[in-house]
Amino acid sequence: MKAVPKPKPTPKAKPAPKAKATPKPEASSEPEVHKEPPPRNLDPLLLKIRGQLIHQRNELMTMIKSSQEVERNVGELTFSNEIDLASSLEGREMAFQLSSRERNELKMIEEALFKMAKGTYGVCEGCSKNIPVKRLQIMPLTPLCIECQENLEVS
C-alpha cells in the first residue's frame, strides 16, 4: 500500500483590506454655496462687486432658512391669554415682512449676477448707457444710472 501524501494546507485567504470610510459630510447650517465661474474679461472692480454679491446672497439664504424655521416653530406654541397670542402674531408678521424683503433682495442679487455672466451688468435699463463703476460700487444692485433714477423719482 502506498502512502498517500497529506495535502498541503491551503493558506487562508487574507481578508481584503477594508476601504477607509470617507466621513460623511456633516449637515451644515451653512447655505449652499453656488460656485459659478467668474465671467471672462470682467473688470477687477466688477469682480470685487461680484464677490460681495455672492457673499450677500449666501448670508440672505442663511437668514431666510432661519426665519422659515422660526415660522414653523411658532405654530406649535400654545398661548395662555390673548395678549400672548397678539404679541406672537405681531412677531410672525414682522418675520414675514423681513423674509419678504430678504427674498426681494435675493432676487435682485441673482439678477445682477445673471447680468454679469451675460455681460450686461452696469448697463442702464432706462437709457442703455453704462452706469459709472463708482455708482455700482456704492449701489451694486441698481439697474439705473443716476439720471434715469432721478427722472423716475421726479415723475
C-alpha positions as a printed NumPy array, in Angstrom:
array([[  0.   ,   0.   ,   0.   ],
       [  1.286,   3.329,  -0.999],
       [  1.258,   6.155,   1.445],
       [ -0.964,   8.911,   0.291],
       [  0.743,  12.22 ,   0.864],
       [ -1.171,  14.583,   3.049],
       [ -2.484,  17.534,   1.126],
       [ -0.705,  20.712,   1.989],
       [ -2.93 ,  23.024,   3.917],
       [ -4.044,  25.868,   1.707],
       [ -3.292,  29.21 ,   3.172],
       [ -6.387,  31.025,   4.25 ],
       [ -7.219,  33.939,   2.037],
       [ -6.367,  37.181,   3.657],
       [ -9.357,  39.383,   4.054],
       [ -9.4  ,  42.208,   1.594],
       [ -8.182,  45.415,   3.17 ],
       [-11.07 ,  47.461,   4.381],
       [-11.686,  50.562,   2.391],
       [-11.248,  53.607,   4.503],
       [-14.626,  55.036,   5.231],
       [-14.912,  58.505,   3.926],
       [-16.53 ,  60.67 ,   6.548],
       [-19.994,  61.771,   5.609],
       [-20.241,  65.492,   5.274],
       [-21.975,  66.857,   8.307],
       [-25.229,  68.622,   7.817],
       [-24.111,  72.169,   7.964],
       [-26.091,  75.231,   8.775],
       [-24.087,  76.994,   6.101],
       [-26.063,  77.859,   2.996],
       [-25.404,  76.123,  -0.242],
       [-22.652,  77.979,  -1.956],
       [-23.154,  78.336,  -5.651],
       [-19.746,  78.479,  -7.232],
       [-20.165,  79.643, -10.751],
       [-17.004,  80.565, -12.56 ],
       [-16.489,  84.31 , -12.865],
       [-17.311,  85.772, -16.264],
       [-14.324,  86.278, -18.534],
       [-12.927,  89.734, -19.217],
       [-14.636,  91.269, -16.191],
       [-13.157,  94.473, -14.796],
       [-11.335,  93.83 , -11.46 ],
       [-13.668,  96.259,  -9.672],
       [-16.682,  94.377, -11.03 ],
       [-15.105,  91.09 ,  -9.922],
       [-14.872,  92.531,  -6.425],
       [-18.542,  93.604,  -6.581],
       [-19.422,  90.104,  -7.799],
       [-17.672,  88.557,  -4.795],
       [-19.577,  90.864,  -2.447],
       [-22.881,  89.958,  -4.127],
       [-22.182,  86.243,  -3.771],
       [-21.33 ,  86.758,  -0.099],
       [-24.556,  88.753,   0.424],
       [-26.547,  86.069,  -1.364],
       [-25.176,  83.364,   0.927],
       [-25.954,  85.422,   4.051],
       [-29.504,  86.057,   2.838],
       [-30.033,  82.36 ,   2.156],
       [-28.998,  81.629,   5.75 ],
       [-31.341,  84.304,   7.133],
       [-34.266,  83.075,   5.028],
       [-33.737,  79.499,   6.167],
       [-33.574,  80.511,   9.831],
       [-36.728,  82.657,   9.56 ],
       [-38.533,  79.697,   7.975],
       [-37.534,  77.62 ,  10.999],
       [-38.908,  80.278,  13.35 ],
       [-42.19 ,  80.38 ,  11.414],
       [-42.521,  76.588,  11.693],
       [-41.806,  76.584,  15.434],
       [-44.239,  79.391,  16.257],
       [-47.174,  77.317,  15.017],
       [-46.507,  74.762,  17.755],
       [-46.82 ,  77.215,  20.652],
       [-49.865,  77.436,  22.878],
       [-50.919,  80.698,  24.392],
       [-52.312,  81.324,  27.85 ],
       [-54.02 ,  84.574,  27.014],
       [-54.954,  86.927,  24.19 ],
       [-52.045,  89.28 ,  24.853],
       [-49.513,  86.494,  24.3  ],
       [-51.347,  85.465,  21.138],
       [-51.399,  89.052,  19.796],
       [-47.715,  89.5  ,  20.587],
       [-46.851,  86.275,  18.796],
       [-48.927,  87.211,  15.743],
       [-47.178,  90.58 ,  15.573],
       [-43.802,  88.833,  15.748],
       [-44.818,  86.46 ,  12.956],
       [-45.942,  89.382,  10.797],
       [-42.584,  91.117,  11.314],
       [-40.719,  87.908,  10.441],
       [-42.827,  87.53 ,   7.301],
       [-42.12 ,  91.125,   6.232],
       [-38.404,  90.636,   6.825],
       [-38.288,  87.407,   4.881],
       [-40.252,  89.046,   2.067],
       [-37.695,  91.871,   1.928],
       [-34.84 ,  89.35 ,   2.052],
       [-36.366,  87.364,  -0.81 ],
       [-36.72 ,  90.529,  -2.87 ],
       [-33.075,  91.45 ,  -2.247],
       [-32.032,  87.886,  -3.094],
       [-33.906,  88.17 ,  -6.391],
       [-32.099,  91.438,  -7.187],
       [-28.72 ,  89.854,  -6.387],
       [-29.498,  86.892,  -8.644],
       [-30.445,  89.293, -11.444],
       [-27.199,  91.248, -11.035],
       [-25.122,  88.041, -11.087],
       [-27.006,  86.857, -14.176],
       [-26.3  ,  90.182, -15.905],
       [-22.604,  89.845, -15.031],
       [-22.5  ,  86.388, -16.58 ],
       [-24.364,  87.663, -19.624],
       [-22.161,  90.749, -19.945],
       [-24.933,  93.294, -19.453],
       [-24.207,  94.284, -15.842],
       [-23.696,  98.016, -15.463],
       [-25.865,  98.948, -18.443],
       [-28.733, 101.263, -17.519],
       [-32.153,  99.719, -18.123],
       [-33.577, 103.181, -18.856],
       [-31.2  , 104.69 , -21.411],
       [-28.802, 101.788, -22.207],
       [-25.753, 103.888, -21.247],
       [-23.06 , 102.462, -18.99 ],
       [-23.6  , 103.059, -15.286],
       [-20.426, 104.541, -13.733],
       [-18.416, 101.971, -11.755],
       [-18.365, 104.333,  -8.739],
       [-22.179, 104.146,  -8.618],
       [-22.085, 100.361,  -8.93 ],
       [-19.582, 100.153,  -6.06 ],
       [-21.967, 102.113,  -3.836],
       [-25.2  , 100.568,  -5.126],
       [-24.336,  97.26 ,  -6.805],
       [-27.974,  96.276,  -7.325],
       [-29.063,  99.43 ,  -9.124],
       [-30.432,  98.891, -12.633],
       [-30.441, 102.622, -13.466],
       [-27.902, 105.365, -13.969],
       [-28.201, 108.488, -11.821],
       [-30.083, 110.489, -14.486],
       [-32.705, 107.8  , -15.096],
       [-33.109, 107.241, -11.344],
       [-33.661, 110.979, -10.791],
       [-36.191, 111.092, -13.639],
       [-38.023, 108.145, -12.112],
       [-38.16 , 109.797,  -8.68 ],
       [-39.43 , 113.11 , -10.099],
       [-42.252, 111.501, -12.068]])
